[in-house]
Amino acid sequence: MTKKILKEELIGKQIKVIDAQNKSLINLCGVIIDETRNVLVIEDEHGAVKKLLKSQITILIDTITIEGKTLIGRSEERLKK
């Protein structure tokens, strides 16, 4: 199931940060609005835009836990794998 999520487009997905090097990000929830090679950009429930380094977070998408390190790379390259 995790491999299926990794091959899907992440923009528009609801996420929750469950672990992060920056502990203030834990429990942050929002919708992914953009993705770059190393960053997920989310809009939280208050409308604030947050940039999250993929290498420093663990997220929950659709009850699946994903380490951000596995998402490093451009989305179009990840989709081709």
C-alpha positions in Angstrom: 0.0 0.0 0.0 2.9 2.4 0.8 4.4 1.9 -2.7 1.0 2.8 -4.2 0.9 6.0 -2.2 4.5 6.8 -3.3 3.5 6.5 -7.0 0.4 8.8 -6.6 0.3 12.6 -6.9 0.5 14.0 -3.4 -0.9 17.5 -4.2 -4.4 17.7 -2.7 -3.8 15.0 -0.1 -4.6 15.6 3.5 -1.6 14.9 5.8 -0.7 15.0 9.4 2.9 15.3 10.7 3.5 12.6 13.3 7.3 13.1 13.8 9.7 15.8 12.9 13.1 17.1 13.8 11.4 20.4 14.6 9.0 19.3 17.4 6.7 22.2 16.9 5.6 20.6 13.6 4.3 17.5 15.2 0.5 17.2 14.9 0.4 19.8 12.1 -2.4 18.9 9.7 -3.1 20.3 6.3 -3.5 19.8 2.6 -0.5 19.5 0.3 -0.6 22.4 -2.2 2.8 22.1 -3.8 5.8 19.8 -3.9 9.4 20.3 -4.9 12.4 18.0 -4.8 13.0 18.5 -1.0 9.9 20.3 0.3 6.2 19.7 0.8 4.2 22.9 1.0 0.9 22.6 2.9 -1.9 24.8 3.9 -3.0 24.2 7.4 -6.6 24.4 8.8 -6.1 28.1 9.6 -5.1 28.9 6.0 -1.4 29.4 6.8 1.1 28.1 4.3 3.9 25.9 5.8 7.0 24.5 4.1 8.2 21.1 5.4 11.5 19.6 4.6 10.9 16.0 3.4 14.1 14.8 5.0 13.0 15.9 8.5 9.4 14.7 8.8 7.3 11.6 9.1 3.7 12.0 7.8 0.4 10.2 7.9 -1.6 10.0 4.6 -4.8 7.9 4.5 -3.7 6.0 7.7 -0.4 5.1 6.1 2.9 6.3 7.8 5.5 7.6 5.4 9.0 8.8 6.2 9.7 12.0 4.3 13.1 10.7 3.2 11.3 8.2 0.9 9.6 11.2 -0.9 12.8 13.1 -1.7 13.0 13.8 -5.4 10.7 15.4 -7.9 7.2 14.0 -8.0 7.3 13.3 -11.8 10.4 11.2 -11.3 8.8 9.3 -8.4 5.7 8.6 -10.5 7.8 7.0 -13.3 9.5 4.4 -11.0 
